[in-house]
Amino acid sequence: MNLRLRGTTALSIVTCMLALPAFADIEAAKAFLDSEIGDLSTLSRADQEAELQWFIDAAEPYAGMSINVVSETIGTHTYESTVLAPAFEAITGIKVTHDLIGEGDVVEKLQTQMQSGENIYDAYINDSDLIGTHWRYKQARNLTDWMAGDGAAVTNPGLDLEDFIGLSFTTGPDGKVYQLPDQQFANLYWFRADWFDDEQNKADFLAKYGYELGVPVNWSAYEDIAEFFTGRDLSRLGVEGDVFGNMDYGKKDPSLGWRYTDAWLSMAGAGDKGEPNGLPVDEWGIRVNEKSQPVGSCVARGGDTNGPAAVYAVTKAIEWLQKYSPPAAAGMTFSEAGPIPAQGNVAQQMFWYTAFTAASIEPDLPVMNEDGTPKWRMAPSPHGAYWTEGTKIGYQDAGSWTLMESTPVDRAQAAWLYAQFVTSKTVDVKKSHIGLTFIRESTIQDESFTERAPKLGGLIEFYRSPARVQWSPTGTNVPDYPKLAQLWWQNIGDAMSGAKTPQEALDALCADQEKILIRLQNSGVQGELGPVMNDEVDPQIWFDAPGAPQPKLENEDETPVTISYDELIKSWQ
C-alpha cells in the first residue's frame, strides 16, 4: 500500500477523470474511486458506489450550479480544493470554487457576512471556536434543525454524526449542532526522542538535575530540559549548528492570539475544571452564570483573564522564548514557526500543532530515519503550577462547515452536499492520509493507520487514547469570537515586545474584553443569551471563593517530574 501520496499525482487523476463525458453519473464516480480512493476507505467498494449514487441523485436539482466555499490554507483543505472539489463536480454536476485564504481572513469574511447580510460564501470552514458566536447570534444555520427541515432531502443517510469525534465542540448549550467538523488537529508536546534516548545526554542530565531525562509532566521539568539542551554540543550525533531547547513564536500578529487562546492559560492552570471546557470560567478567563451568560473577564468580576495563573502563563512563555529559542522565533508567526523543529536543531516544543505532522515526516529531513520512521515523538503537553486534574490540558482545532442564514436555501443545500462529500466515509480515510487531521472514529481505527502508526511519531496512539478528550477548542463562553480574538494578539503582543509587563498586558486585555461584553449587554443584540455583567468587587472575594480565579502561589516552581515515553504510551493502551 503506497501511502506517500503526492498532490501532483492526485491532480493528474482528476484531470483524467474530468476528461470523461461532462455529465454527472456513476461512471464518473467509479473513475474517481478507481483512481483516487482505491482501498483507502472504511466502506466496501459496493458501499462506496452506493454512497456516491446517493450524492448523484440528491444533487440532480442543483446540476450546473456554481457555488463558492472558503477555508484556511492547510494541507487538508488544499487536497479538498484541488482534488475533491473537481471530483465532486464530475460526479454531481455542481461546480465548487473552494478558496484557500488565511485563517484570520476566513473569520473576517464571516464577520462581514454576519454584519452585512451579503452572501459572500455559500459555506465556510471556520474553527469551532466560533460556537459561542454562532449559538448566540443565530446567524449560522442550526444544523440539527436544518437536517430535519430544509436540508433533509440533501442530508446523507450515511453521514453518521456519532462517528465524528469533534461533535461536542460544535454543539451549543441548547444541544443543537451548529457546525460539521471537517478537519481536526491538536497541540501536543514534540521532542527529539533520539536525543532523549542518547546515553550521554541521559547521564549528563541526571548528573545536573538529579532526575531522569524524559517526557516532562510539568513546566518545571520542561524548563530544565530547555536549559539543558540550549547551546549543547550535539555534533557527535551529527547535529550541525546551534541547538535550542524550546521553539515558539512571538510576532505581534493575529496568530499570536491563537497561541494563547488555544489553551495556553488552561495548561498553566487558569480557569475551572471541566471537559471539553472549564465551567464556569473557561480558558479565556471568561466567567458565565448558570444560564451560560458571560458575567466577567477580569478577576474583579469573577473572571481569570488577568489572574495569577494567566500572568504566570504569559511570563513563562516570554521567558522561554527569550532564553531557549532560536533568535528569529520572536519575529515569527504561527505558519513561519511551524516547520522549524523539523529542521533538526530544536530539542522540544511544548505547543506544537499536529497539523505540521505531514510536513515533519518528509523523507529527507534531518529529523527522519532512513527507514521512514521519525527521530521525534509527540506526547501530551506538560501542565503548569496552577493546574489541577480535570482541567483542560490542551487545544484541539476543529475546522468545521458552517452554513449562514444569509445564504439562499438552494445554494446552502448544494454547499451542504459538498461539505458532506469531503467528510464522507467514502473519502475520509484517503483525505486523512493526506492531511492527518482526523474527524472520524472509524478512520482513526482503520487498519491502514495501524500500519502507518510507527511512521507518525505517536499521532495515532494519541487519537486512539482516552486522553484525547482533554484537548478541546474554545467553548461556548466566548460570545463574539471575531471581536474578542483580535484583542488577544494586540494586548499580549505588548507583553511579548516588552512594552508592558504580563500583568499590565492582561489587565488591559480583560478590561478590553469587558468593554465588548458590556456593549453586547447594552445593545441586547444577543437577547437572553448575551452578557449580564457582575458588579466589580474586591478581587480577594473571588480568590477566597472555590475554583477560578486562584490566588497567587507562594512558589510557582514545582518539583520537576518526567515520565518515560514508553510508560506514557502504555498508559494509553
C-alpha positions in Angstrom: 0.0 0.0 0.0 1.5 3.3 -1.1 0.6 5.9 1.5 3.1 8.6 0.4 0.7 10.3 -1.9 1.5 13.4 -3.8 -0.7 16.3 -4.9 0.6 16.1 -8.5 -0.5 12.5 -8.8 -3.9 13.4 -7.4 -4.2 16.3 -9.8 -3.4 14.1 -12.8 -6.1 11.7 -11.6 -8.7 14.4 -11.5 -7.6 15.7 -14.9 -8.1 12.2 -16.4 -11.4 11.9 -14.6 -12.7 15.2 -16.0 -11.8 14.1 -19.5 -14.9 11.8 -19.2 -18.2 13.0 -20.6 -19.4 16.1 -18.9 -22.4 14.8 -17.1 -22.9 13.5 -13.6 -23.3 9.8 -13.4 -22.0 6.7 -11.7 -19.2 6.2 -14.3 -17.5 9.4 -13.2 -17.9 8.2 -9.6 -16.3 4.8 -10.4 -13.5 6.6 -12.2 -12.9 8.6 -9.1 -13.0 5.6 -6.8 -10.6 3.6 -9.1 -8.0 6.3 -9.4 -8.2 8.2 -6.1 -9.7 6.1 -3.3 -8.7 2.5 -4.0 -8.8 0.5 -0.8 -8.4 3.6 1.4 -11.9 3.8 2.8 -13.8 2.3 5.7 -16.6 1.4 3.2 -16.6 -1.6 0.8 -16.4 -0.8 -2.9 -20.2 -1.6 -3.2 -21.0 0.8 -0.3 -18.8 3.5 -1.8 -20.6 3.3 -5.0 -24.0 3.3 -3.2 -22.9 6.5 -1.2 -21.8 8.3 -4.4 -25.0 7.2 -6.2 -26.9 8.9 -3.4 -24.9 12.1 -4.0 -25.6 11.9 -7.7 -29.4 11.6 -7.1 -29.5 14.2 -4.4 -27.5 16.7 -6.5 -29.7 16.4 -9.6 -31.8 19.6 -8.8 -28.6 21.6 -8.5 -26.7 20.3 -11.5 -25.0 23.2 -13.3 -25.0 25.4 -10.2 -21.7 27.1 -9.2 -21.1 27.6 -5.5 -18.3 29.3 -3.5 -16.8 28.0 -0.3 -13.8 29.0 1.8 -11.3 27.6 4.3 -7.9 28.4 5.7 -4.8 27.2 3.9 -3.7 23.8 5.3 -2.8 20.6 3.5 -6.2 19.0 4.1 -8.1 21.9 2.5 -5.6 22.1 -0.4 -6.5 18.5 -1.1 -10.2 19.3 -0.9 -9.8 22.3 -3.2 -7.6 20.7 -5.8 -8.8 17.1 -5.9 -12.1 16.6 -4.1 -13.9 19.7 -5.5 -13.2 18.8 -9.2 -14.2 15.2 -8.4 -17.4 16.4 -6.8 -18.2 18.4 -9.9 -17.5 15.5 -12.2 -19.8 13.2 -10.0 -22.7 15.7 -9.3 -22.6 18.4 -11.9 -22.2 21.1 -9.1 -19.2 23.3 -9.7 -17.3 24.2 -6.5 -14.8 27.1 -6.1 -13.1 26.2 -2.9 -11.0 29.3 -1.9 -8.0 28.9 0.4 -7.1 32.0 2.5 -5.5 32.8 5.9 -7.4 31.8 9.0 -7.8 35.4 10.1 -9.2 36.3 6.7 -11.8 33.5 6.9 -13.0 35.0 10.2 -13.0 38.5 8.7 -15.1 37.3 5.7 -17.5 35.5 8.0 -17.8 38.6 10.2 -18.5 40.8 7.2 -21.3 38.4 6.1 -22.8 38.5 9.6 -22.8 42.2 9.7 -23.9 42.9 6.1 -26.2 40.0 5.4 -24.5 39.8 2.0 -23.9 36.2 0.8 -20.1 36.3 0.4 -19.6 32.5 0.6 -22.2 29.7 0.4 -20.3 27.8 3.2 -17.4 28.4 5.5 -14.9 26.0 7.1 -14.2 28.0 10.2 -13.0 26.9 13.6 -15.4 25.5 16.1 -14.0 28.3 18.3 -16.9 30.3 17.0 -19.5 28.0 18.5 -20.4 30.6 21.2 -20.8 33.3 18.5 -23.0 31.1 16.3 -25.2 29.9 19.1 -25.9 33.5 20.4 -26.2 35.5 17.2 -28.4 32.8 15.4 -26.8 33.8 12.1 -25.4 30.4 11.4 -27.9 27.7 10.5 -28.7 25.3 13.3 -27.7 22.0 11.5 -29.8 19.8 13.8 -33.0 21.6 12.6 -31.6 22.1 9.1 -31.1 18.3 8.6 -34.7 17.8 9.7 -36.1 20.7 7.6 -34.7 22.5 4.5 -31.7 20.2 4.4 -33.5 16.9 4.9 -33.5 15.9 1.2 -29.8 16.7 0.9 -28.6 15.0 4.1 -26.7 11.8 3.5 -28.3 8.9 5.3 -24.8 7.6 5.8 -23.4 10.8 7.4 -23.3 9.1 10.8 -22.9 12.1 13.1 -21.9 9.9 16.0 -18.7 8.9 14.1 -17.4 12.5 14.3 -15.0 12.8 17.2 -15.4 16.6 17.5 -19.2 16.9 17.5 -19.2 18.0 21.2 -17.1 21.0 20.1 -19.7 22.1 17.6 -22.8 21.6 19.8 -24.3 24.6 21.6 -25.6 24.6 25.2 -29.1 24.1 23.6 -27.9 20.6 22.5 -28.1 21.6 18.8 -25.3 21.1 16.3 -24.2 24.3 14.6 -21.1 23.1 12.6 -19.9 19.9 10.9 -16.2 19.0 11.6 -14.1 18.8 8.5 -10.5 18.6 9.9 -9.1 18.4 13.4 -5.7 18.7 15.0 -4.3 19.1 18.4 -1.4 20.9 20.0 0.9 18.4 21.7 4.4 18.2 23.1 7.0 17.5 20.4 10.5 16.2 21.3 13.6 14.6 19.8 13.3 11.1 21.0 16.8 10.2 19.7 18.4 12.9 21.8 16.4 12.0 24.8 17.4 8.3 24.4 21.1 9.1 24.0 23.0 7.6 26.9 25.4 10.5 27.2 22.6 13.1 27.3 20.7 11.0 29.8 23.7 10.7 32.1 24.6 14.4 31.9 21.0 15.4 32.6 20.8 13.1 35.6 24.1 14.4 37.0 23.0 18.1 36.6 19.3 17.9 37.7 19.1 14.8 39.8 16.2 13.2 37.9 15.8 11.2 34.7 15.6 12.9 31.3 12.1 12.1 29.9 8.8 13.5 28.7 8.1 16.4 31.1 4.9 16.1 33.1 5.1 19.7 34.4 6.5 23.1 33.4 9.4 22.9 35.8 10.7 19.8 34.1 10.2 21.4 30.6 12.2 24.4 31.7 15.1 22.2 33.0 15.1 20.3 29.7 15.0 23.6 27.7 18.0 24.9 29.7 19.9 21.6 29.3 19.7 21.4 25.5 20.1 25.1 24.7 23.7 25.6 23.4 24.6 21.9 23.9 27.1 20.5 21.5 25.5 17.6 19.7 27.9 17.3 16.8 28.7 13.7 17.9 25.1 12.9 16.9 25.5 14.6 13.5 23.8 17.8 14.5 25.2 20.9 12.9 24.7 24.5 14.2 23.3 25.8 17.4 20.9 23.7 19.4 17.8 25.1 21.2 15.7 23.7 24.0 12.4 25.4 23.0 10.5 26.6 20.0 7.7 29.1 19.9 6.7 32.3 18.0 6.1 35.9 19.2 5.4 38.3 16.3 2.6 40.7 17.0 0.2 39.1 14.5 -3.3 37.6 14.7 -1.7 34.2 15.1 -0.1 35.3 18.4 -3.6 35.5 19.8 -4.3 31.8 18.9 -1.1 30.9 20.7 -2.8 32.0 24.0 -6.5 31.4 23.4 -5.7 27.9 22.2 -5.5 26.5 25.8 -2.2 28.1 27.0 -3.8 29.6 30.0 -5.6 26.4 31.0 -2.4 24.4 30.6 -0.9 26.8 33.2 -3.9 26.1 35.4 -6.1 29.2 34.7 -9.9 28.6 34.6 -12.0 25.9 36.1 -12.2 22.2 35.7 -14.3 20.7 33.0 -14.3 18.9 29.7 -14.5 20.0 26.9 -14.1 23.4 28.6 -13.8 24.7 32.1 -17.0 26.0 33.8 -18.0 28.5 35.0 -14.6 30.0 34.0 -13.1 28.9 30.7 -9.5 29.1 29.2 -10.1 32.7 28.0 -10.8 33.6 31.6 -14.4 34.5 30.9 -17.0 33.5 33.6 -20.6 32.6 32.7 -23.6 32.1 35.0 -25.9 29.1 35.2 -27.6 30.4 32.0 -24.3 30.5 30.0 -24.5 34.3 30.1 -21.0 35.9 30.3 -20.6 37.9 33.5 -17.0 39.0 33.5 -13.4 38.6 32.4 -11.3 40.5 35.0 -10.8 39.0 38.4 -12.9 41.8 40.0 -16.0 40.3 38.2 -15.0 36.7 38.8 -13.1 36.1 35.6 -9.5 34.9 35.3 -8.0 36.6 32.3 -5.7 38.7 34.5 -5.4 36.3 37.4 -2.1 34.9 38.8 -2.3 31.7 36.7 -2.7 33.7 33.5 0.2 36.1 34.4 2.3 33.0 35.2 1.4 31.5 31.8 2.4 34.6 29.8 5.5 35.2 31.9 6.8 31.7 31.2 6.1 31.8 27.5 8.1 35.0 27.2 11.0 33.8 29.3 11.4 30.6 27.4 11.1 32.4 24.0 13.9 34.7 25.1 16.2 32.2 26.8 15.9 28.9 24.9 14.5 29.6 21.4 16.2 30.5 18.1 16.6 34.3 18.0 14.4 34.6 14.9 11.4 32.9 16.7 10.4 36.2 18.4 9.6 37.6 15.0 7.8 34.6 13.6 4.1 33.9 13.0 2.4 30.5 13.5 2.9 29.4 10.0 6.5 30.5 9.9 7.4 28.8 13.1 5.6 25.5 12.4 8.3 23.9 10.2 11.3 24.9 12.3 11.5 21.9 14.7 11.7 19.6 11.6 14.9 21.4 10.5 16.8 19.5 13.2 18.1 21.9 15.8 15.3 22.0 18.3 15.0 19.6 21.3 11.4 20.1 22.2 8.3 22.2 21.7 5.5 22.3 24.2 2.9 23.9 22.0 3.4 22.0 18.7 0.4 21.5 16.4 -0.2 18.1 14.8 -1.2 19.9 11.6 2.5 20.1 11.0 2.9 16.3 11.2 2.7 15.8 7.4 5.4 18.4 6.8 7.6 16.8 9.5 7.8 13.3 8.0 9.3 14.1 4.6 12.0 11.6 3.9 15.0 13.9 3.5 14.5 15.9 6.7 17.2 15.7 9.4 14.6 14.5 11.9 13.8 11.4 9.9 15.4 8.0 9.9 16.3 6.2 6.7 13.6 3.6 7.3 10.9 6.3 7.2 10.4 6.4 11.0 10.8 9.8 12.7 13.5 10.6 15.2 10.9 12.7 17.1 7.8 11.8 19.0 4.7 13.6 20.2 3.2 13.3 23.7 0.8 15.2 26.0 2.0 18.7 26.8 3.1 19.3 30.4 1.0 21.4 32.7 1.8 24.4 34.9 1.9 25.1 38.6 -1.7 26.1 38.9 -3.1 23.1 37.0 -5.2 20.5 38.8 -6.6 17.2 37.5 -9.8 17.7 35.5 -8.7 21.0 33.9 -8.4 21.2 30.2 -4.7 20.5 29.2 -4.6 21.3 25.5 -6.2 22.6 22.4 -7.8 20.7 19.6 -8.7 22.6 16.5 -11.9 21.6 14.7 -12.3 23.4 11.4 -16.0 22.9 10.7 -18.5 23.5 8.0 -20.8 26.4 8.7 -23.9 27.4 6.8 -25.0 31.1 7.3 -28.7 32.1 7.4 -27.9 34.8 4.8 -27.1 32.1 2.2 -30.1 31.4 -0.1 -31.6 28.0 0.6 -30.8 26.3 -2.7 -27.1 27.5 -2.5 -26.9 26.3 1.1 -28.3 22.9 0.0 -25.7 22.5 -2.8 -22.9 23.6 -0.4 -24.1 21.1 2.2 -23.8 18.3 -0.3 -20.2 19.3 -0.9 -19.5 19.5 2.8 -20.8 16.0 3.3 -18.9 14.7 0.3 -15.5 15.8 1.6 -16.3 14.4 5.1 -17.9 11.2 3.8 -16.8 7.7 4.8 -16.0 7.1 1.2 -13.2 9.7 1.1 -12.3 10.3 4.7 -9.6 7.7 5.1 -7.8 8.9 2.0 -8.2 12.5 3.0 -6.8 11.7 6.4 -3.8 10.1 5.0 -3.1 13.3 3.1 -3.7 15.8 5.8 -3.5 13.7 9.0 -6.3 15.8 10.5 -8.8 13.2 11.8 -12.5 13.8 12.3 -14.0 10.3 12.3 -13.5 7.5 14.8 -13.9 4.9 12.1 -11.0 6.4 10.2 -8.7 6.5 13.3 -9.4 2.9 13.9 -8.8 1.9 10.2 -6.2 -0.8 9.6 -4.3 1.4 7.2 -3.4 3.7 10.2 -2.4 0.8 12.4 0.1 0.0 9.6 1.3 3.6 9.3 1.4 4.4 13.0 5.1 3.7 13.5 5.9 6.4 11.0 3.7 9.1 12.6 5.5 9.7 15.9 2.7 8.9 18.3 -0.2 10.7 16.4 -2.3 7.5 16.0 -1.6 6.5 19.6 -2.8 9.9 20.8 -6.0 9.8 18.8 -6.8 6.3 19.9 -6.1 7.1 23.6 -8.7 8.0 26.2 -6.6 11.2 26.9 -7.9 12.7 23.7 -10.9 14.3 25.4 -8.7 16.6 27.5 -7.8 18.5 24.3 -10.6 20.8 23.1 -11.3 24.1 21.2 -12.6 27.3 22.6 -16.0 26.7 24.1 -19.3 28.5 24.4 -18.3 31.1 27.0 -16.9 33.3 24.2 -19.9 35.3 22.9 -18.3 37.1 19.9 -15.1 35.4 18.8 -14.2 37.8 15.9 -14.4 40.8 18.1 -12.7 39.3 21.2 -10.0 37.3 19.5 -8.3 40.4 18.0 -7.9 41.8 21.5 -5.5 39.0 22.5 -2.8 39.4 20.0 -2.8 43.2 20.3 -2.5 43.1 24.1 -0.3 40.1 24.6 1.9 41.5 21.8 2.6 44.4 24.1 3.9 41.9 26.7 5.9 39.9 24.2 7.6 43.1 23.0 8.4 44.3 26.5 6.2 47.4 26.1 4.1 46.2 29.1 4.6 43.6 31.9 2.5 40.5 31.6 0.3 41.8 34.4 -0.2 45.1 32.7 -1.0 43.5 29.4 -3.5 41.1 30.9 -5.2 43.9 32.9 -5.6 45.7 29.6 -6.8 42.6 27.9 -9.5 41.8 30.4 -10.6 45.4 30.5 -10.9 45.4 26.7 -12.9 42.2 26.7 -15.3 43.6 29.3 -15.9 46.7 27.2 -17.1 44.4 24.4 -19.2 42.3 26.8 -20.8 45.5 28.2 -21.6 46.7 24.7 -23.2 43.4 23.9 -25.2 43.6 27.1 -26.3 47.2 26.5 -27.2 46.5 22.8 -29.4 43.5 23.6 -28.3 42.0 20.3 -27.9 38.5 21.8 -31.1 38.6 23.8 -31.3 36.3 26.8 -28.1 34.6 25.7 -25.9 37.7 25.9 -23.8 39.0 28.7 -25.2 40.1 32.1 -22.1 41.6 33.8 -21.3 41.1 37.5 -20.6 44.1 39.6 -16.9 44.8 40.3 -15.8 43.8 43.8 -12.5 43.4 45.8 -10.7 40.6 43.9 -9.9 38.9 47.2 -13.5 37.9 47.5 -13.2 35.8 44.3 -9.7 34.5 45.4 -11.3 33.3 48.6 -14.1 31.5 46.8 -13.8 27.9 45.4 -12.4 27.4 41.9 -11.1 30.1 39.5 -9.6 32.6 39.9 -6.9 31.1 42.1 -4.7 33.3 44.3 -1.0 33.6 43.6 1.0 30.7 44.7 3.9 31.3 47.1 6.1 29.0 45.0 5.4 28.7 41.2 8.4 26.3 40.7 7.0 22.8 41.2 9.2 19.8 41.8 10.0 18.7 38.2 8.6 15.4 37.1 9.3 13.4 33.9 8.0 10.1 32.6 9.5 7.7 30.0 7.8 7.8 26.6 7.2 4.0 26.7 5.5 4.2 30.0 3.3 7.0 28.7 2.2 5.0 25.7 1.4 2.0 27.9 -0.9 4.2 30.0 -2.9 4.9 26.8 -3.4 1.3 25.9 
